[in-house]
Every structure is written in C-alpha cells, then in structure tokens.
Amino acid sequence: MSENNMHGQIQIADEVVGVIAVTAALEVEGVVAGSHHGKGITEFFGKKGHTKCVKVAKDENEAVVDMEIIVKFGTKVQKVAAEVQEKVKSTVETMTGLNVAVVNVSITGVVKEAKAEEE
C-alpha cells in the first residue's frame, strides 16, 4: 500500500501485512502455529521465518492473503479456518486501511494437545 497525504508518502510492506495476518491467526482458538512445509513453531517464529506461512499479494488498495496453519487435534477444522479468515481480514483492514479481497487458508497439519504445548 502506498498513500500520499499532505505530509508525504506512506508505504506498508508486504511483510508487515504478513506479520499482522499471522498474529491475528494465532489469536484464534485452535490455531497452534503457522506452517511452512512441516516446520514447527520454533522456525515459524525465527528471525527470518515469522512470515513463511503467509503470502501477501497486494496492489494499491487491495490485498489477497494466502496462509498455511496447523490446528489442534479435535478442533473443528472448517470452523477454525473460517474464524481465521474473518479475524485476519478484519485485523489487516483495521490496521492498514487495505481492502482484503480474500483470505485463503490451508490446513497443513494437525497436532495433539501435548505436542502443541511442547512447541
């Protein structure tokens, strides 16, 4: 996003939108972590890897967010994915002013409660 105002230009990097999206997704009950080809939460929150599970494509005022997440075993996967879509869309739009056209969510893993707590 790039916006001109009387004080100058404002640009929001794709990675910033990605961080906002990941943080919002992690607030949803049942989401354990983002996923990137099976790597766990440790790499997910590594210095360079914190947005590997999200891809943002945006133009001047609209964004498309693609996410990969891991959920806790026993959760209703479709319900969690729908909540992630709503939460990410709402949060990104509120914080950036971008219109989020779609949030595509891929469930790439399911972990048992004990394993989720270890990670």
Biotite code that builds the C-alpha atoms (Angstrom):
import biotite.structure as struc

atoms = struc.array([
    struc.Atom([0.000, 0.000, 0.000], chain_id="A", res_id=1, res_name="MET", atom_name="CA", element="C"),
    struc.Atom([1.247, 3.405, -0.883], chain_id="A", res_id=2, res_name="SER", atom_name="CA", element="C"),
    struc.Atom([-0.629, 6.509, 0.114], chain_id="A", res_id=3, res_name="GLU", atom_name="CA", element="C"),
    struc.Atom([0.116, 10.168, -0.403], chain_id="A", res_id=4, res_name="ASN", atom_name="CA", element="C"),
    struc.Atom([-1.038, 12.763, 2.073], chain_id="A", res_id=5, res_name="ASN", atom_name="CA", element="C"),
    struc.Atom([-0.059, 16.329, 2.908], chain_id="A", res_id=6, res_name="MET", atom_name="CA", element="C"),
    struc.Atom([2.931, 15.132, 4.973], chain_id="A", res_id=7, res_name="HIS", atom_name="CA", element="C"),
    struc.Atom([4.378, 12.728, 2.405], chain_id="A", res_id=8, res_name="GLY", atom_name="CA", element="C"),
    struc.Atom([4.020, 9.141, 1.291], chain_id="A", res_id=9, res_name="GLN", atom_name="CA", element="C"),
    struc.Atom([3.082, 6.117, 3.442], chain_id="A", res_id=10, res_name="ILE", atom_name="CA", element="C"),
    struc.Atom([4.050, 2.608, 2.341], chain_id="A", res_id=11, res_name="GLN", atom_name="CA", element="C"),
    struc.Atom([3.216, -0.646, 4.101], chain_id="A", res_id=12, res_name="ILE", atom_name="CA", element="C"),
    struc.Atom([5.497, -3.555, 3.188], chain_id="A", res_id=13, res_name="ALA", atom_name="CA", element="C"),
    struc.Atom([4.019, -6.930, 2.311], chain_id="A", res_id=14, res_name="ASP", atom_name="CA", element="C"),
    struc.Atom([5.955, -8.467, 5.200], chain_id="A", res_id=15, res_name="GLU", atom_name="CA", element="C"),
    struc.Atom([4.246, -6.097, 7.658], chain_id="A", res_id=16, res_name="VAL", atom_name="CA", element="C"),
    struc.Atom([0.846, -7.187, 6.361], chain_id="A", res_id=17, res_name="VAL", atom_name="CA", element="C"),
    struc.Atom([2.053, -10.774, 6.759], chain_id="A", res_id=18, res_name="GLY", atom_name="CA", element="C"),
    struc.Atom([3.061, -10.239, 10.377], chain_id="A", res_id=19, res_name="VAL", atom_name="CA", element="C"),
    struc.Atom([-0.330, -8.686, 11.118], chain_id="A", res_id=20, res_name="ILE", atom_name="CA", element="C"),
    struc.Atom([-2.073, -11.650, 9.448], chain_id="A", res_id=21, res_name="ALA", atom_name="CA", element="C"),
    struc.Atom([-0.021, -14.259, 11.346], chain_id="A", res_id=22, res_name="VAL", atom_name="CA", element="C"),
    struc.Atom([-0.554, -12.527, 14.677], chain_id="A", res_id=23, res_name="THR", atom_name="CA", element="C"),
    struc.Atom([-4.299, -12.332, 14.069], chain_id="A", res_id=24, res_name="ALA", atom_name="CA", element="C"),
    struc.Atom([-4.477, -16.007, 13.068], chain_id="A", res_id=25, res_name="ALA", atom_name="CA", element="C"),
    struc.Atom([-2.668, -17.085, 16.230], chain_id="A", res_id=26, res_name="LEU", atom_name="CA", element="C"),
    struc.Atom([-5.362, -15.361, 18.306], chain_id="A", res_id=27, res_name="GLU", atom_name="CA", element="C"),
    struc.Atom([-7.975, -17.822, 17.002], chain_id="A", res_id=28, res_name="VAL", atom_name="CA", element="C"),
    struc.Atom([-8.786, -20.714, 19.354], chain_id="A", res_id=29, res_name="GLU", atom_name="CA", element="C"),
    struc.Atom([-7.463, -23.968, 17.890], chain_id="A", res_id=30, res_name="GLY", atom_name="CA", element="C"),
    struc.Atom([-4.631, -22.497, 15.822], chain_id="A", res_id=31, res_name="VAL", atom_name="CA", element="C"),
    struc.Atom([-1.293, -23.824, 17.020], chain_id="A", res_id=32, res_name="VAL", atom_name="CA", element="C"),
    struc.Atom([1.068, -22.213, 14.533], chain_id="A", res_id=33, res_name="ALA", atom_name="CA", element="C"),
    struc.Atom([1.691, -21.253, 11.008], chain_id="A", res_id=34, res_name="GLY", atom_name="CA", element="C"),
    struc.Atom([3.276, -23.885, 8.863], chain_id="A", res_id=35, res_name="SER", atom_name="CA", element="C"),
    struc.Atom([5.906, -23.872, 6.212], chain_id="A", res_id=36, res_name="HIS", atom_name="CA", element="C"),
    struc.Atom([6.450, -27.278, 4.703], chain_id="A", res_id=37, res_name="HIS", atom_name="CA", element="C"),
    struc.Atom([6.053, -29.068, 8.012], chain_id="A", res_id=38, res_name="GLY", atom_name="CA", element="C"),
    struc.Atom([8.407, -26.914, 10.039], chain_id="A", res_id=39, res_name="LYS", atom_name="CA", element="C"),
    struc.Atom([7.376, -26.282, 13.610], chain_id="A", res_id=40, res_name="GLY", atom_name="CA", element="C"),
    struc.Atom([6.637, -23.228, 15.671], chain_id="A", res_id=41, res_name="ILE", atom_name="CA", element="C"),
    struc.Atom([10.322, -22.680, 16.532], chain_id="A", res_id=42, res_name="THR", atom_name="CA", element="C"),
    struc.Atom([11.229, -21.933, 12.935], chain_id="A", res_id=43, res_name="GLU", atom_name="CA", element="C"),
    struc.Atom([7.891, -20.218, 12.439], chain_id="A", res_id=44, res_name="PHE", atom_name="CA", element="C"),
    struc.Atom([8.933, -17.551, 14.931], chain_id="A", res_id=45, res_name="PHE", atom_name="CA", element="C"),
    struc.Atom([12.592, -17.445, 13.901], chain_id="A", res_id=46, res_name="GLY", atom_name="CA", element="C"),
    struc.Atom([14.015, -14.059, 12.958], chain_id="A", res_id=47, res_name="LYS", atom_name="CA", element="C"),
    struc.Atom([13.614, -14.526, 9.216], chain_id="A", res_id=48, res_name="LYS", atom_name="CA", element="C"),
    struc.Atom([10.885, -17.150, 9.230], chain_id="A", res_id=49, res_name="GLY", atom_name="CA", element="C"),
    struc.Atom([8.000, -15.480, 11.018], chain_id="A", res_id=50, res_name="HIS", atom_name="CA", element="C"),
    struc.Atom([6.042, -14.898, 7.814], chain_id="A", res_id=51, res_name="THR", atom_name="CA", element="C"),
    struc.Atom([6.969, -18.004, 5.826], chain_id="A", res_id=52, res_name="LYS", atom_name="CA", element="C"),
    struc.Atom([3.456, -19.373, 6.326], chain_id="A", res_id=53, res_name="CYS", atom_name="CA", element="C"),
    struc.Atom([1.782, -16.354, 4.736], chain_id="A", res_id=54, res_name="VAL", atom_name="CA", element="C"),
    struc.Atom([1.905, -14.860, 1.261], chain_id="A", res_id=55, res_name="LYS", atom_name="CA", element="C"),
    struc.Atom([0.515, -11.412, 0.585], chain_id="A", res_id=56, res_name="VAL", atom_name="CA", element="C"),
    struc.Atom([-0.275, -10.110, -2.861], chain_id="A", res_id=57, res_name="ALA", atom_name="CA", element="C"),
    struc.Atom([-1.450, -6.519, -2.956], chain_id="A", res_id=58, res_name="LYS", atom_name="CA", element="C"),
    struc.Atom([-1.931, -3.651, -5.282], chain_id="A", res_id=59, res_name="ASP", atom_name="CA", element="C"),
    struc.Atom([-2.640, -0.037, -4.398], chain_id="A", res_id=60, res_name="GLU", atom_name="CA", element="C"),
    struc.Atom([-5.645, -0.620, -2.113], chain_id="A", res_id=61, res_name="ASN", atom_name="CA", element="C"),
    struc.Atom([-6.451, -4.340, -2.097], chain_id="A", res_id=62, res_name="GLU", atom_name="CA", element="C"),
    struc.Atom([-4.759, -7.454, -0.723], chain_id="A", res_id=63, res_name="ALA", atom_name="CA", element="C"),
    struc.Atom([-5.049, -11.203, -1.101], chain_id="A", res_id=64, res_name="VAL", atom_name="CA", element="C"),
    struc.Atom([-3.697, -13.249, 1.810], chain_id="A", res_id=65, res_name="VAL", atom_name="CA", element="C"),
    struc.Atom([-2.736, -16.936, 1.496], chain_id="A", res_id=66, res_name="ASP", atom_name="CA", element="C"),
    struc.Atom([-1.967, -18.709, 4.788], chain_id="A", res_id=67, res_name="MET", atom_name="CA", element="C"),
    struc.Atom([-0.896, -22.142, 5.990], chain_id="A", res_id=68, res_name="GLU", atom_name="CA", element="C"),
    struc.Atom([-1.793, -23.078, 9.564], chain_id="A", res_id=69, res_name="ILE", atom_name="CA", element="C"),
    struc.Atom([-1.563, -26.023, 11.962], chain_id="A", res_id=70, res_name="ILE", atom_name="CA", element="C"),
    struc.Atom([-4.524, -26.746, 14.225], chain_id="A", res_id=71, res_name="VAL", atom_name="CA", element="C"),
    struc.Atom([-5.006, -28.676, 17.452], chain_id="A", res_id=72, res_name="LYS", atom_name="CA", element="C"),
    struc.Atom([-6.389, -32.191, 17.140], chain_id="A", res_id=73, res_name="PHE", atom_name="CA", element="C"),
    struc.Atom([-10.072, -32.323, 17.996], chain_id="A", res_id=74, res_name="GLY", atom_name="CA", element="C"),
    struc.Atom([-10.952, -28.850, 16.760], chain_id="A", res_id=75, res_name="THR", atom_name="CA", element="C"),
    struc.Atom([-13.496, -28.351, 14.005], chain_id="A", res_id=76, res_name="LYS", atom_name="CA", element="C"),
    struc.Atom([-11.118, -27.563, 11.181], chain_id="A", res_id=77, res_name="VAL", atom_name="CA", element="C"),
    struc.Atom([-13.607, -25.748, 8.955], chain_id="A", res_id=78, res_name="GLN", atom_name="CA", element="C"),
    struc.Atom([-14.797, -23.609, 11.858], chain_id="A", res_id=79, res_name="LYS", atom_name="CA", element="C"),
    struc.Atom([-11.232, -22.665, 12.811], chain_id="A", res_id=80, res_name="VAL", atom_name="CA", element="C"),
    struc.Atom([-10.356, -21.854, 9.183], chain_id="A", res_id=81, res_name="ALA", atom_name="CA", element="C"),
    struc.Atom([-13.453, -19.647, 8.827], chain_id="A", res_id=82, res_name="ALA", atom_name="CA", element="C"),
    struc.Atom([-12.607, -17.821, 12.069], chain_id="A", res_id=83, res_name="GLU", atom_name="CA", element="C"),
    struc.Atom([-9.036, -17.294, 10.839], chain_id="A", res_id=84, res_name="VAL", atom_name="CA", element="C"),
    struc.Atom([-10.375, -15.826, 7.588], chain_id="A", res_id=85, res_name="GLN", atom_name="CA", element="C"),
    struc.Atom([-12.633, -13.395, 9.447], chain_id="A", res_id=86, res_name="GLU", atom_name="CA", element="C"),
    struc.Atom([-10.021, -12.422, 12.052], chain_id="A", res_id=87, res_name="LYS", atom_name="CA", element="C"),
    struc.Atom([-7.228, -11.872, 9.514], chain_id="A", res_id=88, res_name="VAL", atom_name="CA", element="C"),
    struc.Atom([-9.463, -9.865, 7.146], chain_id="A", res_id=89, res_name="LYS", atom_name="CA", element="C"),
    struc.Atom([-10.784, -7.670, 9.942], chain_id="A", res_id=90, res_name="SER", atom_name="CA", element="C"),
    struc.Atom([-7.395, -7.086, 11.579], chain_id="A", res_id=91, res_name="THR", atom_name="CA", element="C"),
    struc.Atom([-5.486, -6.334, 8.371], chain_id="A", res_id=92, res_name="VAL", atom_name="CA", element="C"),
    struc.Atom([-8.193, -3.958, 7.169], chain_id="A", res_id=93, res_name="GLU", atom_name="CA", element="C"),
    struc.Atom([-8.361, -2.153, 10.513], chain_id="A", res_id=94, res_name="THR", atom_name="CA", element="C"),
    struc.Atom([-4.613, -1.772, 10.918], chain_id="A", res_id=95, res_name="MET", atom_name="CA", element="C"),
    struc.Atom([-3.634, -0.942, 7.331], chain_id="A", res_id=96, res_name="THR", atom_name="CA", element="C"),
    struc.Atom([-6.662, 0.530, 5.592], chain_id="A", res_id=97, res_name="GLY", atom_name="CA", element="C"),
    struc.Atom([-6.276, -2.037, 2.807], chain_id="A", res_id=98, res_name="LEU", atom_name="CA", element="C"),
    struc.Atom([-9.333, -3.858, 1.492], chain_id="A", res_id=99, res_name="ASN", atom_name="CA", element="C"),
    struc.Atom([-8.691, -7.597, 1.926], chain_id="A", res_id=100, res_name="VAL", atom_name="CA", element="C"),
    struc.Atom([-10.393, -9.279, -1.021], chain_id="A", res_id=101, res_name="ALA", atom_name="CA", element="C"),
    struc.Atom([-9.854, -12.857, 0.206], chain_id="A", res_id=102, res_name="VAL", atom_name="CA", element="C"),
    struc.Atom([-8.020, -14.816, 2.869], chain_id="A", res_id=103, res_name="VAL", atom_name="CA", element="C"),
    struc.Atom([-7.176, -18.317, 1.648], chain_id="A", res_id=104, res_name="ASN", atom_name="CA", element="C"),
    struc.Atom([-6.422, -20.733, 4.497], chain_id="A", res_id=105, res_name="VAL", atom_name="CA", element="C"),
    struc.Atom([-4.693, -24.093, 4.044], chain_id="A", res_id=106, res_name="SER", atom_name="CA", element="C"),
    struc.Atom([-4.634, -26.512, 6.962], chain_id="A", res_id=107, res_name="ILE", atom_name="CA", element="C"),
    struc.Atom([-1.241, -28.190, 6.635], chain_id="A", res_id=108, res_name="THR", atom_name="CA", element="C"),
    struc.Atom([-1.140, -30.088, 9.901], chain_id="A", res_id=109, res_name="GLY", atom_name="CA", element="C"),
    struc.Atom([-2.924, -31.284, 12.991], chain_id="A", res_id=110, res_name="VAL", atom_name="CA", element="C"),
    struc.Atom([-1.128, -31.815, 16.308], chain_id="A", res_id=111, res_name="VAL", atom_name="CA", element="C"),
    struc.Atom([-2.217, -33.348, 19.577], chain_id="A", res_id=112, res_name="LYS", atom_name="CA", element="C"),
    struc.Atom([-2.612, -31.035, 22.567], chain_id="A", res_id=113, res_name="GLU", atom_name="CA", element="C"),
    struc.Atom([0.556, -32.315, 24.340], chain_id="A", res_id=114, res_name="ALA", atom_name="CA", element="C"),
    struc.Atom([2.720, -31.772, 21.272], chain_id="A", res_id=115, res_name="LYS", atom_name="CA", element="C"),
    struc.Atom([1.279, -28.286, 20.758], chain_id="A", res_id=116, res_name="ALA", atom_name="CA", element="C"),
    struc.Atom([2.221, -27.322, 24.330], chain_id="A", res_id=117, res_name="GLU", atom_name="CA", element="C"),
    struc.Atom([5.783, -28.649, 23.884], chain_id="A", res_id=118, res_name="GLU", atom_name="CA", element="C"),
    struc.Atom([6.313, -26.474, 20.823], chain_id="A", res_id=119, res_name="GLU", atom_name="CA", element="C"),
])
